[in-house]
Amino acid sequence: MLKVALIGAGRMANAHAPQLQKIENVQIAGVYDIDPEKSRVFAERYNVPKQYASQEELLADRSLNGILMCHYCPDHAASMTAAMKAGFRYIFCEKPAIRKMEEGPTLLKTAEQCGARIMIGHHRKHDEINRKMREIIRGGSLGTIRFAKVQFCNNRFSREWGDYFADYERSGGTTLDMVTHYIDLLNWFFATEPESVYARAVMLEKNIPPDRKPSDYVSGTLVYKNGIICGLESSYQRYGVSYDNIEVYGDERAVILREGRLRLYGKKEVTEYDVSDAIPCQEEQMRDFVKMMEDGKPRQTTLAEGVMAAVIALGMLESSETGKVYQF
Ligand SMILES: NC(=O)c1ccc[n+]([C@@H]2O[C@H](COP(=O)([O-])OP(=O)(O)OC[C@H]3O[C@@H](n4cnc5c(N)ncnc54)[C@H](O)[C@@H]3O)[C@@H](O)[C@H]2O)c1
């Protein structure tokens, strides 16, 4: 029986724990939350035998095979590094992988030196519909890819002011928190490297002091080295209309994921794909983490992919702060 422990016992820990409990050969053996009451409630809910008093205590537990990190982004790099140095080979860490550009290279080097396998929690690659979209793009039926559009707007974004998601310095606002998911997909679709990004962002909330940096809406243009131009729009709005769309245009056809429906558009014909997940994506993500602990083979989203997605989003953040194009 493989044993795992979780750091952070909030929303994502509570999303992953029921998936882990569906898997036969893994046990949630321990939990550590900076708030002991959260650890207690989590331990009771999932019948977890051990509540640690600190991250250090958890990392000293040699009976564990892997760790899931479900706390906040500014702590991800430091916690992953501490876990690797304590001898952990298998880590699942929620996205975004890093909060600062300079964390990326050091983290990748440490993972290589320690022989660690790390998955970053970009679950969209585990969605069958995104896999199908990639298959269409990579299969060549669009012709030469020219541009893509991403629109994520959340009209039910219900965070309380003052919490992590409202705190730009910590979460990076919608740019780092949400756009990373889509950049990770685009990187996977196009298998190329970024050239530059330009973005503008605003704060929607009037009650936030004007010296606080923008975090609620971002509109950016990412250009890949092979010339593909991507328009990226993301917002944490509390009213209006929600969107979750990805459109990819080639010089022959376009593939469009809109309102959960995947369609291929030619000049005259439209093909709709009937895609359903054999296993829900969050369950598949946890099954992949367990398989990674069993066979030692890397699984998506790998640390390198997660860092790359975050680096591009951090370039967008920097551009939205400076007003200048960020060159990679
Ligand atoms: N993959 C997704 O779709 C998705 C969705 C939501 C959030 N997330 C990501 O998951 C992470 C956590 O978000 P959440 O929504 O679960 O937040 P949350 O506030 O619900 O839970 C975070 C928990 O971590 C604890 N915590 C904070 N700092 C800690 C520390 N240093 N050590 C131990 N515990 C600590 C908090 O007390 C809290 O219980 C964020 O990075 C967020 O971006 C991912």
The ligand as an SDF file (V2000), in Angstrom:
LIG
                    3D

 44 48  0  0  0  0  0  0  0  0999 V2000
   -6.4160   22.8940  -10.3960 N   0  0  0  0  0  0  0  0  0  0  0  0
   -7.4370   23.6800  -10.1980 C   0  0  0  0  0  0  0  0  0  0  0  0
   -8.4140   23.6930  -10.9400 O   0  0  0  0  0  0  0  0  0  0  0  0
   -7.4230   24.5960   -9.0160 C   0  0  0  0  0  0  0  0  0  0  0  0
   -8.6180   25.1730   -8.5420 C   0  0  0  0  0  0  0  0  0  0  0  0
   -8.5440   25.9900   -7.4000 C   0  0  0  0  0  0  0  0  0  0  0  0
   -7.3180   26.2460   -6.7880 C   0  0  0  0  0  0  0  0  0  0  0  0
   -6.1810   25.6870   -7.3150 N   0  0  0  0  0  0  0  0  0  0  0  0
   -4.8630   25.9560   -6.7170 C   0  0  0  0  0  0  0  0  0  0  0  0
   -4.7300   25.2060   -5.5200 O   0  0  0  0  0  0  0  0  0  0  0  0
   -3.9910   25.9250   -4.5470 C   0  0  0  0  0  0  0  0  0  0  0  0
   -4.8290   26.0070   -3.2620 C   0  0  0  0  0  0  0  0  0  0  0  0
   -6.0660   26.6290   -3.5760 O   0  0  0  0  0  0  0  0  0  0  0  0
   -7.4070   26.2620   -2.7810 P   0  0  0  0  0  0  0  0  0  0  0  0
   -8.5210   26.7800   -3.6280 O   0  0  0  0  0  0  0  0  0  0  0  0
   -7.3970   24.8270   -2.3830 O   0  0  0  0  0  0  0  0  0  0  0  0
   -7.2140   27.2080   -1.5220 O   0  0  0  0  0  0  0  0  0  0  0  0
   -7.8680   27.0200   -0.0560 P   0  0  0  0  0  0  0  0  0  0  0  0
   -7.7670   28.3470    0.6160 O   0  0  0  0  0  0  0  0  0  0  0  0
   -9.2240   26.4000   -0.1540 O   0  0  0  0  0  0  0  0  0  0  0  0
   -6.9030   25.9430    0.6420 O   0  0  0  0  0  0  0  0  0  0  0  0
   -5.5440   26.1820    0.8840 C   0  0  0  0  0  0  0  0  0  0  0  0
   -5.2030   25.5910    2.2450 C   0  0  0  0  0  0  0  0  0  0  0  0
   -3.7990   25.6820    2.4270 O   0  0  0  0  0  0  0  0  0  0  0  0
   -3.5560   26.0610    3.7930 C   0  0  0  0  0  0  0  0  0  0  0  0
   -2.2370   26.6620    3.8480 N   0  0  0  0  0  0  0  0  0  0  0  0
   -1.8540   27.9010    3.4550 C   0  0  0  0  0  0  0  0  0  0  0  0
   -0.5270   28.0560    3.5840 N   0  0  0  0  0  0  0  0  0  0  0  0
   -0.0550   26.8910    4.0910 C   0  0  0  0  0  0  0  0  0  0  0  0
    1.2330   26.4220    4.4350 C   0  0  0  0  0  0  0  0  0  0  0  0
    2.3220   27.1970    4.2920 N   0  0  0  0  0  0  0  0  0  0  0  0
    1.3610   25.1680    4.9080 N   0  0  0  0  0  0  0  0  0  0  0  0
    0.2720   24.3650    5.0530 C   0  0  0  0  0  0  0  0  0  0  0  0
   -0.9710   24.7620    4.7510 N   0  0  0  0  0  0  0  0  0  0  0  0
   -1.1400   25.9850    4.2560 C   0  0  0  0  0  0  0  0  0  0  0  0
   -4.6910   27.0120    4.1310 C   0  0  0  0  0  0  0  0  0  0  0  0
   -4.8850   27.1130    5.5260 O   0  0  0  0  0  0  0  0  0  0  0  0
   -5.8650   26.3460    3.4190 C   0  0  0  0  0  0  0  0  0  0  0  0
   -6.5380   25.4260    4.2300 O   0  0  0  0  0  0  0  0  0  0  0  0
   -3.6710   27.2960   -5.1770 C   0  0  0  0  0  0  0  0  0  0  0  0
   -2.3650   27.2710   -5.7000 O   0  0  0  0  0  0  0  0  0  0  0  0
   -4.6860   27.4180   -6.3080 C   0  0  0  0  0  0  0  0  0  0  0  0
   -4.2250   28.1790   -7.3880 O   0  0  0  0  0  0  0  0  0  0  0  0
   -6.2160   24.8580   -8.3710 C   0  0  0  0  0  0  0  0  0  0  0  0
  1  2  1  0
  2  3  2  0
  2  4  1  0
  4  5  1  0
  4 44  2  0
  5  6  2  0
  6  7  1  0
  7  8  2  0
  8  9  1  0
  8 44  1  0
  9 10  1  0
  9 42  1  0
 10 11  1  0
 11 12  1  0
 11 40  1  0
 12 13  1  0
 13 14  1  0
 14 15  2  0
 14 16  1  0
 14 17  1  0
 17 18  1  0
 18 19  2  0
 18 20  1  0
 18 21  1  0
 21 22  1  0
 22 23  1  0
 23 24  1  0
 23 38  1  0
 24 25  1  0
 25 26  1  0
 25 36  1  0
 26 27  1  0
 26 35  1  0
 27 28  2  0
 28 29  1  0
 29 30  1  0
 29 35  2  0
 30 31  1  0
 30 32  2  0
 32 33  1  0
 33 34  2  0
 34 35  1  0
 36 37  1  0
 36 38  1  0
 38 39  1  0
 40 41  1  0
 40 42  1  0
 42 43  1  0
M  CHG  2   8   1  16  -1
M  END
$$$$
